């Protein structure tokens, strides 16, 4: 083995080479920037601090389709601030809805929905799953990135709220 060291003003190279195996298989290169090490650590800590300040609450990435267990878990996560949208008609909504849901008929989403946070978890549901599928597609088309379709509200085994 041979050890070669090159010294420069700001850069030091150290190369350890196994002379019998050649440069490809027996070479390890170590580059040390002694004057930059402190600034590198400072930069890393600053970046970590910025990420932790702006991180906020953990917002789960929703699957395209959500089952009852997933919906219960999401609704229990108050930090995520999920939005549950009933996309049926006013008459259907009055007959019973999943507690915590807001009414917004699927055919009014493009004109009436005014949520600023495009990454907020949104779950849509209807009577059979057809309108909620359309609602999810509409929301995704409006730039919302975290939208899930619960489908038919009859999958909900809990009690329904009424007005």
DRENKOLDREN-129469 format. One record per residue: residue number from 0; residue in three letters; x, y, z of N, C-alpha, C in turn. Coordinates in steps of 0.2 Angstrom, whole numbers, plus 5000, padded with zeros to 4 digits. Example, Ala and Ser with C-alpha at 12.3 -4.5 7.8 and 13.67 -1.06 7.14 Angstrom:
<rs>
<r 0 "ALA" <5066 4972 5039> <5062 4978 5039> <5066 4984 5039>>
<r 1 "SER" <5064 4989 5035> <5068 4995 5036> <5064 5000 5039>>
</rs>
This chain:
<rs>
<r 0 "UNK" <5004 4994 5000> <5000 5000 5000> <5004 5006 5000>>
<r 1 "UNK" <5002 5011 4997> <5006 5018 4997> <5001 5023 4999>>
<r 2 "UNK" <5004 5028 5002> <5000 5034 5005> <5002 5040 5002>>
<r 3 "UNK" <4998 5044 4999> <5000 5050 4995> <4996 5055 4998>>
<r 4 "UNK" <4999 5061 5000> <4995 5067 5002> <4997 5073 4998>>
<r 5 "UNK" <4992 5077 4996> <4993 5083 4992> <4990 5088 4997>>
<r 6 "UNK" <4994 5094 4998> <4992 5099 5002> <4990 5105 4997>>
<r 7 "UNK" <4985 5109 4999> <4983 5115 4995> <4981 5120 5000>>
<r 8 "UNK" <4980 5126 4998> <4978 5131 5003> <4971 5129 5006>>
<r 9 "UNK" <4966 5127 5003> <4960 5126 5006> <4958 5118 5005>>
<r 10 "UNK" <4961 5114 5001> <4959 5108 5000> <4965 5103 5002>>
<r 11 "UNK" <4963 5098 5005> <4968 5092 5006> <4965 5086 5004>>
<r 12 "UNK" <4969 5083 5000> <4967 5076 4997> <4971 5071 5000>>
<r 13 "UNK" <4968 5066 5002> <4972 5060 5005> <4969 5054 5001>>
<r 14 "UNK" <4974 5050 4998> <4972 5045 4994> <4976 5038 4996>>
<r 15 "UNK" <4971 5033 4998> <4974 5027 5000> <4973 5022 4994>>
<r 16 "UNK" <4979 5020 4991> <4978 5015 4985> <4982 5009 4987>>
<r 17 "UNK" <4978 5004 4985> <4981 4997 4985> <4985 4996 4978>>
<r 18 "UNK" <4991 4996 4978> <4995 4996 4972> <4994 4990 4968>>
<r 19 "UNK" <4992 4984 4972> <4992 4978 4968> <4985 4977 4964>>
<r 20 "UNK" <4980 4980 4967> <4974 4980 4963> <4972 4985 4959>>
<r 21 "UNK" <4976 4990 4958> <4975 4996 4954> <4970 5001 4957>>
<r 22 "UNK" <4968 5006 4953> <4965 5012 4955> <4957 5011 4955>>
<r 23 "UNK" <4955 5006 4952> <4947 5005 4952> <4945 5001 4958>>
<r 24 "UNK" <4948 4996 4960> <4945 4992 4965> <4948 4993 4972>>
<r 25 "UNK" <4954 4996 4972> <4957 4996 4979> <4958 5004 4981>>
<r 26 "UNK" <4954 5008 4978> <4955 5015 4979> <4950 5018 4984>>
<r 27 "UNK" <4952 5022 4989> <4947 5026 4993> <4950 5033 4993>>
<r 28 "UNK" <4945 5037 4992> <4947 5044 4992> <4944 5048 4997>>
<r 29 "UNK" <4947 5052 5001> <4944 5056 5006> <4946 5063 5005>>
<r 30 "UNK" <4941 5067 5004> <4942 5074 5003> <4940 5078 5010>>
<r 31 "UNK" <4944 5082 5012> <4942 5086 5018> <4943 5093 5017>>
<r 32 "UNK" <4938 5097 5018> <4938 5105 5017> <4938 5108 5024>>
<r 33 "UNK" <4944 5108 5027> <4944 5110 5034> <4941 5117 5036>>
<r 34 "UNK" <4942 5122 5031> <4939 5129 5032> <4932 5129 5031>>
<r 35 "UNK" <4929 5124 5028> <4922 5124 5026> <4918 5119 5031>>
<r 36 "UNK" <4921 5116 5035> <4918 5111 5039> <4913 5115 5044>>
<r 37 "UNK" <4916 5120 5047> <4911 5124 5052> <4905 5127 5048>>
<r 38 "UNK" <4906 5130 5042> <4901 5133 5039> <4896 5127 5037>>
<r 39 "UNK" <4898 5121 5035> <4894 5116 5033> <4889 5114 5039>>
<r 40 "UNK" <4892 5113 5045> <4888 5111 5051> <4883 5117 5052>>
<r 41 "UNK" <4885 5123 5052> <4881 5129 5053> <4875 5128 5048>>
<r 42 "UNK" <4876 5127 5042> <4871 5127 5036> <4866 5121 5038>>
<r 43 "UNK" <4869 5115 5040> <4865 5110 5041> <4860 5111 5047>>
<r 44 "UNK" <4863 5114 5052> <4858 5116 5058> <4853 5121 5057>>
<r 45 "UNK" <4855 5126 5053> <4850 5131 5051> <4845 5128 5047>>
<r 46 "UNK" <4846 5124 5042> <4841 5120 5038> <4837 5116 5042>>
<r 47 "UNK" <4839 5112 5047> <4835 5108 5051> <4831 5113 5055>>
<r 48 "UNK" <4833 5118 5058> <4829 5123 5061> <4823 5126 5057>>
<r 49 "UNK" <4825 5127 5051> <4819 5130 5047> <4814 5125 5045>>
<r 50 "UNK" <4816 5119 5044> <4811 5113 5043> <4807 5112 5049>>
<r 51 "UNK" <4810 5112 5055> <4806 5111 5061> <4801 5116 5062>>
<r 52 "UNK" <4803 5123 5061> <4799 5128 5062> <4793 5128 5057>>
<r 53 "UNK" <4794 5127 5051> <4789 5127 5046> <4785 5120 5045>>
<r 54 "UNK" <4787 5115 5049> <4784 5108 5048> <4777 5108 5050>>
<r 55 "UNK" <4775 5111 5056> <4768 5111 5058> <4766 5104 5059>>
<r 56 "UNK" <4759 5103 5060> <4757 5096 5061> <4758 5091 5056>>
<r 57 "UNK" <4758 5085 5058> <4759 5080 5053> <4752 5079 5049>>
<r 58 "UNK" <4752 5080 5043> <4746 5079 5039> <4747 5072 5035>>
<r 59 "UNK" <4743 5067 5036> <4743 5061 5033> <4742 5062 5025>>
<r 60 "UNK" <4745 5058 5021> <4744 5057 5014> <4738 5052 5013>>
<r 61 "UNK" <4733 5054 5010> <4727 5050 5010> <4727 5046 5004>>
<r 62 "UNK" <4724 5040 5004> <4724 5035 4998> <4718 5038 4994>>
<r 63 "UNK" <4717 5036 4988> <4712 5038 4984> <4705 5036 4987>>
<r 64 "UNK" <4705 5030 4989> <4699 5027 4992> <4700 5026 5000>>
<r 65 "UNK" <4695 5028 5004> <4696 5027 5011> <4690 5022 5014>>
<r 66 "UNK" <4692 5018 5018> <4687 5014 5022> <4685 5017 5028>>
<r 67 "UNK" <4681 5014 5032> <4678 5016 5038> <4683 5017 5043>>
<r 68 "UNK" <4688 5012 5044> <4693 5012 5049> <4698 5018 5048>>
<r 69 "UNK" <4699 5019 5041> <4704 5025 5039> <4700 5031 5041>>
<r 70 "UNK" <4694 5032 5040> <4690 5038 5041> <4690 5040 5048>>
<r 71 "UNK" <4689 5035 5052> <4688 5036 5060> <4695 5038 5062>>
<r 72 "UNK" <4701 5035 5060> <4707 5037 5062> <4709 5044 5060>>
<r 73 "UNK" <4707 5046 5054> <4708 5053 5051> <4704 5058 5055>>
<r 74 "UNK" <4698 5056 5056> <4694 5061 5060> <4696 5062 5067>>
<r 75 "UNK" <4699 5057 5070> <4702 5057 5077> <4709 5062 5077>>
<r 76 "UNK" <4712 5063 5071> <4718 5066 5071> <4716 5074 5070>>
<r 77 "UNK" <4715 5077 5076> <4713 5084 5076> <4719 5089 5073>>
<r 78 "UNK" <4725 5087 5074> <4731 5091 5071> <4730 5091 5063>>
<r 79 "UNK" <4728 5086 5060> <4727 5086 5053> <4722 5090 5050>>
<r 80 "UNK" <4717 5092 5054> <4711 5096 5052> <4708 5094 5046>>
<r 81 "UNK" <4706 5087 5046> <4702 5085 5040> <4696 5088 5039>>
<r 82 "UNK" <4694 5088 5032> <4688 5091 5030> <4684 5086 5027>>
<r 83 "UNK" <4678 5084 5030> <4673 5079 5028> <4667 5082 5024>>
<r 84 "UNK" <4667 5081 5017> <4662 5084 5013> <4657 5079 5011>>
<r 85 "UNK" <4650 5080 5013> <4645 5077 5010> <4643 5080 5004>>
<r 86 "UNK" <4643 5076 4998> <4642 5079 4991> <4635 5078 4989>>
<r 87 "UNK" <4630 5076 4993> <4623 5074 4991> <4619 5080 4991>>
<r 88 "UNK" <4613 5080 4990> <4608 5085 4990> <4607 5088 4997>>
<r 89 "UNK" <4604 5093 4997> <4601 5096 5004> <4596 5091 5007>>
<r 90 "UNK" <4592 5089 5003> <4587 5084 5006> <4590 5078 5009>>
<r 91 "UNK" <4595 5075 5005> <4598 5069 5007> <4602 5070 5014>>
<r 92 "UNK" <4605 5076 5014> <4609 5078 5020> <4605 5078 5026>>
<r 93 "UNK" <4599 5081 5025> <4594 5082 5031> <4592 5076 5034>>
<r 94 "UNK" <4592 5070 5030> <4590 5064 5032> <4595 5060 5037>>
<r 95 "UNK" <4601 5063 5036> <4606 5060 5040> <4613 5060 5037>>
<r 96 "UNK" <4618 5062 5041> <4625 5063 5038> <4630 5061 5043>>
<r 97 "UNK" <4636 5059 5041> <4641 5057 5045> <4643 5063 5050>>
<r 98 "UNK" <4643 5063 5056> <4645 5068 5061> <4651 5072 5059>>
<r 99 "UNK" <4651 5078 5059> <4657 5083 5057> <4657 5084 5049>>
<r 100 "UNK" <4652 5082 5045> <4652 5083 5038> <4649 5090 5037>>
<r 101 "UNK" <4652 5093 5031> <4649 5099 5029> <4645 5097 5022>>
<r 102 "UNK" <4640 5100 5021> <4636 5099 5014> <4639 5103 5009>>
<r 103 "UNK" <4641 5100 5003> <4643 5104 4997> <4641 5099 4991>>
<r 104 "UNK" <4635 5100 4988> <4634 5096 4983> <4639 5096 4977>>
<r 105 "UNK" <4640 5090 4975> <4646 5089 4970> <4646 5093 4964>>
<r 106 "UNK" <4640 5095 4962> <4639 5099 4956> <4640 5107 4957>>
<r 107 "UNK" <4642 5108 4964> <4643 5115 4966> <4650 5116 4968>>
<r 108 "UNK" <4654 5111 4968> <4661 5111 4971> <4665 5116 4967>>
<r 109 "UNK" <4665 5116 4960> <4669 5120 4956> <4668 5128 4957>>
<r 110 "UNK" <4662 5129 4959> <4660 5137 4959> <4660 5139 4967>>
<r 111 "UNK" <4659 5135 4971> <4658 5137 4978> <4663 5135 4983>>
<r 112 "UNK" <4667 5130 4981> <4672 5128 4986> <4678 5133 4987>>
<r 113 "UNK" <4679 5135 4993> <4684 5140 4994> <4689 5139 4999>>
<r 114 "UNK" <4693 5133 4999> <4698 5131 5004> <4704 5133 5001>>
<r 115 "UNK" <4708 5137 5006> <4715 5140 5004> <4720 5134 5004>>
<r 116 "UNK" <4720 5130 5008> <4725 5125 5009> <4724 5119 5004>>
<r 117 "UNK" <4728 5119 4999> <4728 5114 4994> <4730 5107 4996>>
<r 118 "UNK" <4734 5107 5002> <4736 5100 5004> <4732 5097 5010>>
<r 119 "UNK" <4727 5101 5012> <4722 5099 5018> <4719 5092 5016>>
<r 120 "UNK" <4719 5088 5021> <4715 5081 5020> <4708 5083 5019>>
<r 121 "UNK" <4705 5080 5013> <4698 5081 5012> <4695 5074 5010>>
<r 122 "UNK" <4690 5072 5013> <4686 5066 5012> <4679 5068 5009>>
<r 123 "UNK" <4677 5065 5004> <4671 5066 5001> <4667 5059 5001>>
<r 124 "UNK" <4660 5060 5002> <4656 5054 5002> <4649 5056 4999>>
<r 125 "UNK" <4645 5051 4997> <4638 5052 4994> <4634 5046 4996>>
<r 126 "UNK" <4629 5045 4992> <4624 5039 4994> <4627 5033 4991>>
<r 127 "UNK" <4629 5033 4985> <4632 5027 4982> <4639 5026 4980>>
<r 128 "UNK" <4642 5032 4979> <4649 5032 4978> <4651 5036 4971>>
<r 129 "UNK" <4645 5036 4967> <4646 5039 4960> <4648 5047 4961>>
<r 130 "UNK" <4644 5050 4964> <4645 5058 4965> <4651 5059 4969>>
<r 131 "UNK" <4653 5055 4974> <4659 5057 4977> <4665 5056 4973>>
<r 132 "UNK" <4665 5051 4968> <4670 5050 4964> <4671 5056 4959>>
<r 133 "UNK" <4665 5059 4957> <4665 5065 4953> <4668 5071 4957>>
<r 134 "UNK" <4666 5071 4963> <4668 5077 4967> <4676 5076 4968>>
<r 135 "UNK" <4679 5070 4970> <4686 5069 4970> <4690 5072 4964>>
<r 136 "UNK" <4687 5070 4958> <4690 5071 4952> <4690 5079 4951>>
<r 137 "UNK" <4685 5082 4953> <4684 5089 4952> <4689 5093 4957>>
<r 138 "UNK" <4689 5091 4963> <4694 5094 4968> <4701 5093 4966>>
<r 139 "UNK" <4703 5087 4963> <4710 5086 4961> <4711 5091 4955>>
<r 140 "UNK" <4706 5092 4951> <4707 5096 4945> <4708 5103 4947>>
<r 141 "UNK" <4705 5105 4953> <4706 5112 4956> <4713 5113 4959>>
<r 142 "UNK" <4717 5108 4960> <4723 5108 4963> <4724 5105 4970>>
<r 143 "UNK" <4719 5102 4972> <4719 5099 4979> <4723 5093 4978>>
<r 144 "UNK" <4727 5091 4983> <4732 5086 4982> <4731 5080 4987>>
<r 145 "UNK" <4726 5081 4992> <4726 5076 4997> <4718 5075 4998>>
<r 146 "UNK" <4715 5072 4993> <4708 5070 4993> <4707 5063 4992>>
<r 147 "UNK" <4702 5061 4997> <4700 5054 4997> <4693 5053 4996>>
<r 148 "UNK" <4691 5047 4993> <4684 5046 4992> <4682 5040 4997>>
<r 149 "UNK" <4677 5042 5001> <4674 5037 5006> <4669 5033 5002>>
<r 150 "UNK" <4666 5036 4997> <4661 5032 4993> <4654 5033 4997>>
<r 151 "UNK" <4651 5027 4997> <4644 5027 5000> <4644 5028 5007>>
<r 152 "UNK" <4640 5033 5010> <4639 5034 5017> <4636 5028 5021>>
<r 153 "UNK" <4633 5024 5017> <4630 5018 5020> <4636 5013 5023>>
<r 154 "UNK" <4642 5014 5021> <4648 5011 5024> <4649 5013 5031>>
<r 155 "UNK" <4647 5019 5033> <4648 5021 5040> <4643 5017 5045>>
<r 156 "UNK" <4646 5014 5049> <4642 5010 5054> <4640 5014 5060>>
<r 157 "UNK" <4643 5020 5061> <4642 5024 5067> <4635 5027 5066>>
<r 158 "UNK" <4633 5031 5071> <4627 5035 5071> <4627 5040 5066>>
<r 159 "UNK" <4622 5042 5063> <4621 5048 5059> <4618 5054 5062>>
<r 160 "UNK" <4621 5059 5061> <4618 5066 5064> <4613 5068 5059>>
<r 161 "UNK" <4608 5072 5062> <4603 5075 5058> <4602 5082 5061>>
<r 162 "UNK" <4599 5086 5056> <4598 5093 5058> <4591 5094 5060>>
</rs>
